[in-house]
Amino acid sequence: KLAQRAIGDFFPSA
Amino acid sequence: MLEARLVQGSMLRKVVDAVKDLVSDANIDVSSSGFSLQAMDTSHVSLIAMHLRADAFEHFRCDRPMSMGMSLANLAKVLKCAGSDDIVTLKANDDGDTVTFMFESPKEDRVSDFELKLMDIDSEHLGIPDTDYCATVTMPAGEYARICKDLSSIGDTVVISATKDGVKFTTSGDVGTANVTVRQNTTADKKEDQTIIDLKEPVALTFALRYLTSFAKATPLATHVTLSMTRELPVMVEYAIQDMGHLRFYLAPKIED
């Protein structure tokens, strides 16, 4: 099953 | 003191109209390099990164960096009051809690100014890593918008698959299944009809169509859109703001649980 990931999973908070 | 005069004021309106449905409030950061806006959509699935370079402005003065928190819906209302050929000048005091927009008609026979209250918005700033993408597709912006619209009527998830034969958009739903394949076309007479695919290695990713469709609201900005993809990373959907900067959208993929 496909799960929508969050953008924060890929871009660390600066 | 901030004072910035943009001759093509309509670009500002097109940028705000492109993002106002994804992000409600955002900080517009101004520094000597120009204007930047970075914000996640309300569901934190996509990120918008806009930059308008200082040299895009006929006159640009920014004594010290500032961050202007605004409701994008209100900003859109103000920019709607500008004529499409108006020159737009932004002014703000360093310690001010308002920003003023001045609209001048090309013949200078009509000048108006609108003052917008600024807001305190604590927005989390994300670091966007430089990515060497496996596949980059530059295609007519109208084509991309049409694919999003057509496929949205069939399904709500799209698989974008880039191979040497082209880029295939696939969706399925109760109605049935749809595939749209876009092929490289570097021989079109008009440049804006060209599609260029730069493939380092094949890649296929799955995304929610509603975000990709929302990004297409930026279509009036540019003749082309560039999609950049790499396995298991967000897609970057980029519109150039003429030669003044860019409006980039990043969308996180849907991945096997």
Interface residues (C-beta under 8 A of the other chain):
Chain A: K1 L2 A3 Q4 R5 A6 I7 G8 D9 F10 F11 P12 S13 A14
Chain B: M40 H44 V45 S46 L47 E124 H125 L126 G127 I128 P129 T157 T206 A208 L233 P234 Y250 L251 A252 P253 K254 I255 E256 D257
